[in-house]
Amino acid sequence: MENITGTDLILACSAIGAGLAVIAGIGPGIGQGIAAGHAAAAVGRNPGAKSDITSTMLLGQAVAETTGLYGLLVAILLLFVKPLV
């Protein structure tokens, strides 16, 4: 049995943290799907307001997507930037 060094522990925790950070992409995906579904229903009820509904939906989806991108950024930083090693 080998001894686990501090470097090995840091690398293992970085990998686990990166995996957890990528899970942050689930929430925005679900939220964007719900928003698109509600926007499609709204356009079905009022086709004349399609441009307003679409622009509002896209703005909301862009804001929601930032959470997923931050999670991806944290995961990439944890995997490729190792300041303690």
N, C-alpha and C positions, 0 to 999 in steps of 0.2 A: 504494500500500500504506500502510495506516494504522499508526501506532505503537500498541502495546498499552500502556495505562497500568496502574499498580498497581491501580486500582479495577477495571478490566476483568478483570485476572488474579484478583483476589479473588472477583469474582462468578462467573467461570468455574469456579474451584476449588470454590466453595460448591455450585454446581450438580452438579458431578461427585461431590463428597462426599455430597450428598443422595441421588443415585442409588445410590451404593454402600451407603449406610445402609439404604435401603429393601430391598436384597437380603437384609438380615438377617431379613426375614420368611419367607424360604424354609425355613429350618431349623425354626422352630416349626411351620410348616404340615405338613411331613413328619413331624415327631415326634408331633404330635397325631393325624395319620392312623394312624400305627403304633400308638399307644396305644389309640385307639378300636377298631382291628381286634383287638388282643390282648384288650381288655376284652370285646368281643363274643364272642370265642372262649371266654373264661373263663366268661361267663354261659351259653353253650351247654353247657359241661361241667358247671357247677354252678349251676342256676337259683335255688337257694335263697339264694345269696350275692349276688344281683343288687344289692341296695342297698349292700352294702359295696364291691363292685367298682366300681359307678358313682360312689360318693363319692370313692373313691381315684383313679379315672381323672380325674374333674373337677378335683380338687385338683392333680394332676400337670399337667393341661393348662393350668390357670390359671398355674402357675409357669412352664411353658414359653412361654406367650404373652407374658410380661413382656419377653422378649428381643426379640420382634417389635415390641412397643410402644415399647421404648427406641430401636430403630432408626427407627421412625416419628417419634418425638419429636426425635431428632437431625436427621433430614431436614427437619422443619418448622423447627427452629431455624436450620439452615443456609440455608434458602430465605428466611425472613421476618425474621430478626434479623441485621442487618448492622452489627455494632459498629465495624468498621474502615472502613466506607464513609462 
